[in-house]
Amino acid sequence: MASHYTLAEGCPYASNITSVQVRNGSGGGLVLMQDTQLIETLAHFSRERIPERVVHAKAAGGYAVFEVTHDCSDITSASFLNAVGKKTEVLLRISTVGPERGSADTVRDVHGWGMKLYTDQGNLDWVFNNTPVFFVRDPIKFPSLNRSHKRNPRTNVPDANMFWDFHVGNPEGIHQIMHLFSDRGTPASLRHMNAYSGHTYKFTKEDGSFKYVKIHIKTQLGVKNFTRETAVKVAGENPDYLVQDLYDAIDTGNYPLWNVYVQVMDPREAENYKWNIFDMTKVWPHEDFPLRQIGRLTLNRNPQNYFTDIEQAAFSPSTMVPGIAPSADPMLQARMFAYPDAARYRLGVNYQQLPTNAARSPVYCPFQRDGFMNFSTNYGDDPNYVGSILRPTVFAAASKGNGRVASTITEHEKWVGEACGFATQITEEDFEQATALWEILGREPGHQERFIGNVADHLRGVTDSRLRNMVYVLFSHVNAGLAAGIQAATEASLS
Ligand code: NDP
């Protein structure tokens, strides 16, 4: 802690904290232009806010440790996974998706899970959700989906008509709708929540072989959820309930713990598997691809400063390390563009240099020079172009890399030619896993009834009866009794 205030440029500041004023004789004072700190203070205040994330604005976060628990060298050469017991520092940010930064965090929503592993071979971001599937599989629908969950452009309030209009018109999201309106749509605590990659990724090895994987992060404290009624009540009492709960738990040493698993699929199995593995609206059933543990995650340190550590954090599915690679999932491919683009808009072109985003391992990336707010050494007098023969020592040192990008392009992509077809067509198969989840809810007393109540409570906001009827038809493809239950509960609440 400094012993005295200074100006931002370091000049010691006068001992009192008032502005410099000239008395005018009648007891008042005139401020002077030369009081530059007054001007700086007001001008800086006007600029304190950076653009809010267009989605995932409201969040909690902290630091964690990832520890390898099981050998997985047979499926990946990722350095941070190469020895049982190896630990990697992690930044974790857990968010709601649709509502704004100041919104209540217990509202029904999917929850985002941004995780940055500061590995010894650069950063790895796992940008997951607390559901194993997603609403759409065609990335061009992504902005529309999110707008339909936000505010009506005319009334400026969230609108059930918009929400259901989008989902009736894009029914591939029914599986995710089933997750959203189950109890898991209102977690009672971020500590008691799972996270899933949703996307299919690749685990790669140095010999060029790879496996397809899905990643599951499962709470060791047990999944706990609020009922709709409790979630609404808590939202009114403390809109920051989940943020506070996580902070307090870490602060008191009550560290949340998750186990990290992968489902592993051989590329040959993928070719003949019942489900298109690049379809983000589908899971891989556990029975076919059992979970295999690779590690554990312990969240054990609160941020020192929320703005610098969490708000300025930028996560992207494109941030990867050798041993992990993207698949041909169109949503993943699109997110690999969209997330860094959002960070450039929100934080500036040098966002990767911010301390919270900077790799802990050495960085030499002369592809990126200069730009606004560049506070690195900017590679000093090294060539500001790549492939120099005048300074070959620099080039050689920088080229000891791993070829991550090249290694992701494999022969296997050649058989995958149906991205357009599967992304646009809807078949009865799209309802099968939604039906499976409906049956799983039936294993837990009262869950199916709560699900019907959760949908009906939202659906009664739909003023257009034609649209309500289309929603009943949508759910009838999942289960006839479910659709009838929703219809009866919704229409009864309107009469
Ligand atoms: P299983 O019958 O093998 O296992 C059931 C799984 O359902 C559990 O492992 C649990 O996932 C999940 N589950 C249990 N209760 C709920 C709930 N209230 N809300 C959401 N998920 C719940 O399942 P399958 O693998 O054969 O898949 C059947 C359905 O289970 C899928 O259609 C999917 O909706 C759901 N599910 C499947 C997952 C997967 O990756 N296969 C992951 C999560 C859900 P968990 O252990 O992760 O909590």
Residues whose N, C-alpha, C, O or C-beta is under 5 A from the ligand:
A	BS01	NDP	P132 S182 R184 V283 W284 P285 H286 E287 Q433 A434 A436 L437 I440
